[in-house]
Amino acid sequence: MSLESLGWGPAFIDAFTSLASQSTSPLVPGRVVRQQRGLLTVQTQSRVLLARTAGRLLHQAPGAEALPAIGDWVALQLPEGEGEALIHAVLPRTSVLTRREAGGEHEGQLIAANLDLVFLVAGLDGNFNPRRIERALTLAWSSGASPVVVLTKADLHPDAAALVAEVEDLAPGVPVLALSAWTGEGLAALDASLPTGKTGALVGSSGVGKSTLVNRLLGEARLGTQAVRAEDSKGRHTTTHRELFVLPGGGLLIDGPGMRELGLWGDEDEGLLQAFSDILELAEGCRFSDCEHQREPGCAVREAAATGALSKARLASYERLRRERAYQARQSSASAEREHRRLERSRTLMGWEATRSKRRRD
């Protein structure tokens, strides 16, 4: 398999060439195509092999997000025989899809890297939730990739077109695809959105049909699937790893475990600006440029909500996500400050130890 078919391009070539010229070890480029906990599988120009992260990279990484993950391009040293390759570096990423670690406040979880598209998957059954779609759009826009909303199980809803129109209203300018993996309706449009060498990732909760979509697009049952619970349309976790698949048409698609939590992480301001562009456009009509859309006089956003021009539920969703983003930013800042103080203490201690050793030698 050629690297170009995996998305290899000029930016990665330049980064790898510079890195390899400074390394004392012979390095080759490859892309992480499978990730299961700490196990990574990398595709190079000539072979597929297991790989582990070099100790130096592990120790120098500022956090877990800087370590190699699915979709990453890496520089690795091949084994002499059939052993594991050694990953020495992660090449600069073109996009990074990250969420707050489930159940935590100070750690981010990298979902996938170097994406062109993020497919936000929701089922047209009990799983459909406009507010969750808005949250997912915020994460997707923040990644640097472009979102596409995919509404599955269109065959189960009597008026799928109405829900498509509803999502189009809350996702200005974002493609919205309604499809059915059972009947095949809409699959061609999804496949066509991923031309050769372009990478997309499926994001959604368990039971929305991500693995079924992958199987249908591949034309074979590569991933296991399970039926959702009839009483609440919730899915059972079937996929336990993340994997990059090459579709018959040449597109690249990443699938992974379903996610019930989509906590905001990182610099989400741009994501909010994109996901709620209609509210920000309304805000340009506010009397005060720093209007918080609370009790200020002349607030165009509140007026639009009062007249019905803007959904009150959508405004509440925007305010909730903005508060969450502000809280997360404060927590990240405090965590960074604590880490800075820890490093400073460590440097001071190392300097003191070095001075004491020198005195002993003298």
ABEGO torsion letter per residue (X at the ends): XBAAAAGBBAAAAAAAAAAAAABABBBBBBBBABBBEABBBBBBAABBBBBBBBAAAAAABABAAABBBBGBBBBBBBBABABBBBBABBBBBABBBBBBBBGBAABBBBABBGBABBBBBBBBBAABBAAAAAAAAAAAAAAGBBBBBBBBGAAABABAAAAAAAAAAABBGBBBBBBBAAAGBGAAAAAAABBBGBBBBBBEBBGAGAAAAAAAAAGBBABBBBBBBAAAGBBBBABABBBBBBBAAGBBBBBBBBBABBBBBEBAAAAAAAAAAAAAAAAAABABAABAGBABBGBAAAAAAAAGABBAAAAAAAAAAAAAAAAAAAAAAAAAAAAAAAAAAAAAAAAAAAAAAAAAAX
